Amino acid sequence: MAWRTILLTLSMNIITLPLLAQSPPTLADFWAGTAEWVVDVEDVGLPVGESDTVYRGDGVFWSYLHASDQSAGVIDQCGEPVSFPGCLTRWESQDGGQSFALTTPVCTMPCESCPCTDEQDHITAQQYPRVFFAADEAYLAYEWHAQTILRRSDDGLNWSDWVFLRTPGGTWPSSYAPCTAVERIGPHPNIRGEVHDCLVGAPPGLYVEGDTLYVFMGAGSAPGHMRCYKGNRHDDLSQLRLCDHDPLFAGAAEYGPLDVTEGPAVNPYFDFRYISSADVLRVGDHYYMAYEGVRGPDVLERGMDTQFGLGFARSTGPEIDGPWEKYPGNPVLMPVTFNFGIGHADLLVVDGVTYMYTATSQDQRGRYVLRWIDE
């Protein structure tokens, strides 16, 4: 009897030990359908909006976020309240990324002179920041009135002067300068009287691979496209060139049913109008991207976008500059919803665990974690 007990115990250990040693799932497992996003922290203390969250080691996380006097009592470095949508601020977490606080509610960037101006200092529109820490230098991209602005830093605290990414930027009429099919603004059923018919810009994304800096941004509208620019990160950042494969991928080809504005029936059309806000990680032989898709206004002449979703895409091969495919289960977390900030997300991997910061409700921002579906 004793020997039978010992053998049974050993066999149980043999069965259960591999399960105990199982590694955390990755984005590759999510893509394969064996892992899912689960809410880890419902509210991390960040305002609902667009941020980029990075891990700095020893349990310290930073989140770069555009904020204003309205959203967080922010003043500029001349002491004046900052108008909405706001300037770049740095929020910090000392508890492993579970809660963030803005200890100094002052714009990160100094102004050239006082008072600060939007044209020179971008003081009210340092929007949708993305930050990437390479081994020797950090890089920042943000949107200023549909223009992509780039800066460098040695420490992520003090930033260089800004440069434009010198592409066709913002919106313009093709009568002024022609644009490609990728850059074209097409017809939208709930928008009429477009002044311009070309677009390059929208919230950017960043990735560094060796000495190459990649900048992701939206191009065109209805349908929207994701494209990239690349170049030597040690050279003039304003001179990055368009990637060879353009676009990386496109949004839905049509708006879909006019009488349905949210829910599963319109999920296939969630990224018809715009694609932007890329955040990229490499896992194995693929690059994975979280992005915001916008279907557009839900009714004619509303004057603002109201239908948002969070999408994923990945490179089909081992290169960023090549074709990408969209995740077949897009949008993730929830169906297309009305005026909800679920589309802008921050991805990061800490000690093998994959996290994502994004909105968890209409008025709070939280953290998700990848878990095995059978956990």
C-alpha positions as CSV (number, residue, x, y, z in Angstrom):
1,M,0.0,0.0,0.0
2,A,2.8,2.4,0.9
3,W,4.6,1.7,-2.4
4,R,1.3,2.3,-4.3
5,T,0.9,5.7,-2.5
6,I,4.5,6.7,-3.4
7,L,4.0,5.8,-7.0
8,L,0.7,7.7,-7.2
9,T,2.3,10.8,-5.7
10,L,5.2,10.6,-8.1
11,S,2.9,10.3,-11.1
12,M,0.9,13.3,-9.9
13,N,4.0,15.3,-9.6
14,I,5.1,14.3,-13.1
15,I,1.8,15.5,-14.4
16,T,1.6,18.8,-12.5
17,L,5.2,20.0,-12.6
18,P,5.1,21.1,-16.2
19,L,2.0,23.1,-15.5
20,L,3.7,24.9,-12.6
21,A,6.6,25.8,-14.8
22,Q,4.5,27.2,-17.6
23,S,5.7,30.5,-18.8
24,P,3.4,33.6,-19.0
25,P,1.6,33.9,-22.4
26,T,2.9,36.3,-25.1
27,L,1.2,38.2,-27.9
28,A,1.9,35.2,-30.1
29,D,-0.3,33.1,-27.8
30,F,-3.0,35.8,-27.8
31,W,-2.9,35.7,-31.6
32,A,-3.2,31.9,-31.6
33,G,-6.3,32.1,-29.4
34,T,-4.8,30.5,-26.2
35,A,-4.4,33.7,-24.2
36,E,-6.8,36.6,-23.4
37,W,-6.7,40.1,-21.9
38,V,-7.9,40.2,-18.3
39,V,-8.4,43.4,-16.2
40,D,-5.5,43.4,-13.7
41,V,-6.1,46.9,-12.1
42,E,-9.4,48.6,-12.7
43,D,-8.1,52.2,-12.1
44,V,-4.4,53.1,-12.1
45,G,-5.0,56.8,-11.5
46,L,-4.2,58.1,-15.0
47,P,-6.7,60.4,-16.6
48,V,-8.6,58.9,-19.5
49,G,-6.7,59.9,-22.6
50,E,-3.6,59.1,-24.5
51,S,-0.4,58.1,-22.8
52,D,2.7,55.9,-23.2
53,T,3.8,53.8,-20.2
54,V,7.3,52.5,-19.9
55,Y,9.1,50.4,-17.3
56,R,12.2,51.9,-15.7
57,G,13.3,49.0,-13.5
58,D,13.1,48.3,-9.7
59,G,9.3,48.5,-9.8
60,V,9.2,52.0,-11.2
61,F,6.9,52.9,-14.2
62,W,6.7,56.2,-16.0
63,S,3.7,57.3,-18.0
64,Y,4.0,60.1,-20.5
65,L,0.6,61.8,-20.9
66,H,-0.7,65.0,-22.4
67,A,-2.7,66.9,-19.7
68,S,-4.1,70.3,-19.0
69,D,-5.3,72.6,-16.3
70,Q,-8.8,71.1,-16.9
71,S,-7.7,67.4,-16.6
72,A,-5.0,67.6,-14.0
73,G,-4.3,71.2,-12.8
74,V,-1.3,71.5,-15.1
75,I,0.7,74.8,-15.5
76,D,3.4,75.5,-18.0
77,Q,7.0,76.4,-17.0
78,C,6.1,80.1,-17.0
79,G,3.4,79.4,-14.4
80,E,0.3,79.8,-16.6
81,P,-2.6,77.2,-16.6
82,V,-2.4,75.0,-19.7
83,S,-5.4,74.9,-22.0
84,F,-7.0,71.6,-23.1
85,P,-5.9,69.3,-24.6
86,G,-2.5,70.1,-23.0
87,C,1.2,69.5,-22.8
88,L,3.4,66.5,-22.1
89,T,3.5,65.5,-18.4
90,R,5.3,62.6,-16.7
91,W,3.4,60.4,-14.2
92,E,5.2,58.0,-12.0
93,S,4.4,54.7,-10.2
94,Q,6.5,53.2,-7.4
95,D,4.2,50.2,-6.8
96,G,4.9,48.1,-9.9
97,G,2.6,50.1,-12.2
98,Q,-0.6,49.6,-10.2
99,S,-1.1,53.3,-9.4
100,F,0.3,56.6,-10.9
101,A,0.6,60.1,-9.6
102,L,1.6,63.4,-11.1
103,T,3.9,64.7,-8.4
104,T,4.8,67.9,-10.3
105,P,1.8,69.2,-12.3
106,V,4.1,71.2,-14.7
107,C,4.7,70.7,-18.4
108,T,7.8,68.7,-19.0
109,M,9.1,70.9,-21.9
110,P,10.4,74.3,-21.1
111,C,9.3,77.2,-23.3
112,E,11.7,79.2,-25.4
113,S,10.5,82.4,-23.6
114,C,7.6,83.6,-21.5
115,P,4.8,83.6,-22.2
116,C,4.7,80.2,-23.8
117,T,3.2,80.0,-27.3
118,D,1.6,77.2,-29.2
119,E,3.5,77.8,-32.4
120,Q,6.9,77.7,-30.9
121,D,6.4,75.6,-27.8
122,H,3.4,73.4,-28.8
123,I,2.2,74.2,-25.3
124,T,-1.5,73.3,-25.8
125,A,-1.1,70.4,-28.2
126,Q,1.7,68.0,-27.3
127,Q,-0.8,65.2,-27.9
128,Y,-0.7,61.4,-28.1
129,P,2.9,60.9,-26.9
130,R,4.9,57.8,-27.7
131,V,8.3,57.2,-26.0
132,F,10.9,54.5,-26.8
133,F,14.0,53.9,-24.7
134,A,16.9,52.4,-26.7
135,A,20.0,51.3,-25.0
136,D,21.7,54.7,-25.2
137,E,19.0,57.2,-25.9
138,A,15.2,57.8,-25.6
139,Y,13.0,59.1,-28.4
140,L,9.7,60.9,-28.3
141,A,7.0,61.5,-30.9
142,Y,3.8,63.4,-30.4
143,E,1.2,65.1,-32.6
144,W,0.9,68.8,-32.9
145,H,-2.0,69.8,-35.1
146,A,-1.7,66.7,-37.2
147,Q,2.1,67.3,-37.6
148,T,4.5,64.7,-36.1
149,I,7.1,66.1,-33.8
150,L,10.3,64.3,-32.7
151,R,12.7,64.8,-29.9
152,R,15.6,63.0,-28.2
153,S,16.7,62.5,-24.6
154,D,19.6,61.0,-22.6
155,D,17.4,60.2,-19.6
156,G,13.7,60.6,-20.6
157,L,13.5,63.7,-18.4
158,N,15.3,66.4,-20.4
159,W,14.5,66.6,-24.1
160,S,16.1,68.1,-27.1
161,D,14.6,70.8,-29.2
162,W,11.9,69.6,-31.5
163,V,12.0,68.8,-35.2
164,F,9.2,68.1,-37.7
165,L,9.2,64.8,-39.4
166,R,9.3,66.3,-42.9
167,T,6.5,64.4,-44.6
168,P,3.4,65.8,-46.2
169,G,1.8,66.7,-42.9
170,G,-1.8,67.3,-41.8
171,T,-4.5,67.7,-44.4
172,W,-4.4,69.6,-47.7
173,P,-6.3,69.9,-50.9
174,S,-5.0,67.9,-53.9
175,S,-5.3,71.1,-55.9
176,Y,-2.4,72.5,-53.9
177,A,-0.3,69.3,-54.0
178,P,-1.2,65.9,-55.3
179,C,-1.4,62.9,-53.0
180,T,-1.2,59.2,-53.4
181,A,-4.2,56.8,-53.1
182,V,-2.9,55.8,-49.6
183,E,-3.1,59.5,-48.6
184,R,-6.5,60.2,-50.1
185,I,-9.5,61.2,-48.0
186,G,-12.5,59.3,-49.3
187,P,-16.2,59.9,-48.9
188,H,-17.8,59.2,-45.5
189,P,-21.6,58.9,-45.2
190,N,-21.8,61.1,-42.2
191,I,-19.4,63.8,-43.4
192,R,-20.0,66.2,-46.2
193,G,-18.2,69.3,-47.5
194,E,-14.7,68.1,-46.8
195,V,-12.4,71.1,-47.5
196,H,-9.3,68.9,-48.0
197,D,-8.9,65.6,-49.6
198,C,-5.4,64.5,-48.6
199,L,-4.1,63.4,-45.1
200,V,-0.9,62.3,-43.5
201,G,-0.5,62.5,-39.8
202,A,-2.6,61.6,-36.7
203,P,-1.3,60.1,-33.5
204,P,2.2,58.6,-34.1
205,G,4.0,55.5,-32.9
206,L,7.7,54.7,-32.4
207,Y,10.0,51.6,-32.5
208,V,13.8,51.3,-32.5
209,E,15.6,48.3,-34.1
210,G,19.4,48.6,-33.8
211,D,20.3,52.0,-35.4
212,T,16.9,52.3,-37.2
213,L,14.1,54.4,-35.9
214,Y,10.6,53.7,-37.2
215,V,7.8,56.2,-36.9
216,F,4.2,55.0,-37.5
217,M,1.4,57.3,-38.5
218,G,-2.0,57.3,-40.2
219,A,-2.4,58.1,-43.9
220,G,-5.6,58.8,-45.7
221,S,-9.1,58.4,-44.5
222,A,-12.2,56.4,-45.4
223,P,-10.4,54.1,-45.6
224,G,-7.5,54.8,-43.3
225,H,-4.1,53.3,-43.6
226,M,-1.1,52.6,-41.3
227,R,2.3,53.6,-42.8
228,C,5.8,54.0,-41.5
229,Y,8.9,56.1,-41.9
230,K,12.4,55.0,-41.1
231,G,16.0,56.1,-40.9
232,N,19.2,56.2,-38.9
233,R,18.2,57.3,-35.4
234,H,21.6,59.0,-34.9
235,D,21.1,61.3,-37.9
236,D,18.6,64.2,-38.5
237,L,15.3,62.8,-37.4
238,S,13.4,65.2,-39.7
239,Q,14.8,63.3,-42.7
240,L,13.3,59.9,-42.1
241,R,12.0,58.4,-45.4
242,L,8.9,56.6,-46.2
243,C,9.1,52.8,-45.7
244,D,9.3,50.7,-48.8
245,H,6.1,48.8,-48.1
246,D,3.2,51.4,-48.1
247,P,0.8,51.0,-46.4
248,L,1.6,48.4,-43.9
249,F,-2.1,47.6,-43.8
250,A,-5.5,49.3,-44.4
251,G,-8.7,49.8,-42.5
252,A,-12.1,48.5,-43.5
253,A,-13.1,49.4,-47.1
254,E,-16.5,50.7,-46.2
255,Y,-18.5,52.3,-43.3
256,G,-20.9,49.4,-43.1
257,P,-24.6,49.6,-42.1
258,L,-25.8,53.1,-41.7
259,D,-28.5,52.3,-39.1
260,V,-26.1,50.5,-36.7
261,T,-23.6,52.6,-34.8
262,E,-22.2,50.3,-32.1
263,G,-21.9,46.7,-31.1
264,P,-20.9,43.4,-32.9
265,A,-22.7,44.2,-36.1
266,V,-20.3,47.0,-36.9
267,N,-17.1,45.5,-35.5
268,P,-15.8,44.6,-39.0
269,Y,-15.9,48.4,-39.9
270,F,-14.3,49.8,-36.7
271,D,-11.2,51.2,-38.5
272,F,-12.8,52.6,-41.6
273,R,-12.1,56.3,-41.1
274,Y,-8.8,56.4,-39.2
275,I,-6.0,54.1,-38.1
276,S,-3.5,55.6,-35.7
277,S,-1.8,55.4,-32.2
278,A,0.5,52.5,-33.0
279,D,2.4,50.7,-30.2
280,V,4.7,48.0,-31.3
281,L,6.4,45.0,-29.6
282,R,8.5,42.2,-31.1
283,V,7.7,38.7,-30.1
284,G,9.6,35.9,-31.9
285,D,9.6,36.4,-35.6
286,H,6.8,38.9,-35.7
287,Y,6.1,42.5,-34.7
288,Y,2.8,43.1,-33.0
289,M,0.9,46.4,-32.9
290,A,-1.9,47.7,-30.9
291,Y,-3.7,50.6,-32.7
292,E,-6.8,52.7,-32.5
293,G,-9.5,52.4,-35.1
294,V,-12.1,55.0,-35.7
295,R,-15.3,54.3,-37.7
296,G,-16.3,57.9,-37.6
297,P,-19.2,60.1,-36.7
298,D,-22.4,58.1,-36.0
299,V,-24.7,60.7,-37.5
300,L,-24.5,63.3,-40.3
301,E,-22.5,66.4,-39.3
302,R,-22.0,65.5,-35.7
303,G,-18.7,67.3,-35.8
304,M,-16.7,64.8,-33.8
305,D,-15.7,61.1,-34.1
306,T,-17.8,58.9,-31.9
307,Q,-17.1,55.2,-32.8
308,F,-13.8,53.8,-31.5
309,G,-12.2,50.4,-31.2
310,L,-8.9,48.8,-30.2
311,G,-7.3,46.7,-32.9
312,F,-4.2,44.5,-33.2
313,A,-2.0,43.8,-36.2
314,R,1.2,41.9,-36.8
315,S,3.9,41.7,-39.5
316,T,3.5,38.6,-41.7
317,G,7.3,38.1,-41.7
318,P,10.3,39.1,-39.6
319,E,10.5,42.7,-40.8
320,I,8.6,45.8,-39.9
321,D,8.9,47.2,-43.4
322,G,6.8,44.6,-45.1
323,P,3.1,43.5,-45.2
324,W,1.1,43.2,-42.0
325,E,-2.1,41.4,-41.2
326,K,-4.9,42.4,-38.9
327,Y,-6.1,40.3,-36.0
328,P,-9.2,38.4,-37.0
329,G,-10.9,39.1,-33.7
330,N,-10.7,42.9,-33.9
331,P,-11.7,45.0,-32.1
332,V,-10.6,43.5,-28.8
333,L,-11.8,44.0,-25.2
334,M,-15.2,45.2,-26.3
335,P,-17.3,45.9,-29.4
336,V,-17.3,49.3,-31.1
337,T,-18.7,51.8,-28.6
338,F,-19.9,55.4,-28.6
339,N,-17.2,58.1,-27.8
340,F,-15.1,55.7,-25.7
341,G,-11.3,56.0,-25.2
342,I,-10.7,52.3,-25.5
343,G,-8.7,52.6,-28.8
344,H,-5.4,54.0,-27.5
345,A,-3.3,51.4,-25.6
346,D,0.2,51.0,-24.2
347,L,1.9,47.6,-24.5
348,L,4.9,46.5,-22.4
349,V,6.5,43.3,-21.1
350,V,8.0,43.2,-17.6
351,D,9.7,40.0,-16.4
352,G,8.0,38.0,-19.1
353,V,4.5,39.3,-18.3
354,T,2.6,41.2,-21.0
355,Y,0.7,44.3,-19.8
356,M,-1.6,46.8,-21.6
357,Y,-2.7,50.1,-20.3
358,T,-6.0,51.5,-21.7
359,A,-9.4,52.7,-20.7
360,T,-11.4,50.2,-18.5
361,S,-14.5,52.4,-18.4
362,Q,-15.9,55.7,-19.7
363,D,-14.0,57.7,-17.1
364,Q,-11.0,55.7,-15.9
365,R,-7.8,54.1,-17.2
366,G,-6.6,50.7,-16.0
367,R,-4.2,47.8,-16.7
368,Y,-4.9,44.6,-18.4
369,V,-2.6,41.5,-18.3
370,L,-2.3,38.5,-20.7
371,R,-3.5,35.3,-19.1
372,W,-3.8,31.7,-20.4
373,I,-7.4,31.1,-21.2
374,D,-7.6,28.0,-19.1
375,E,-6.2,29.7,-16.0
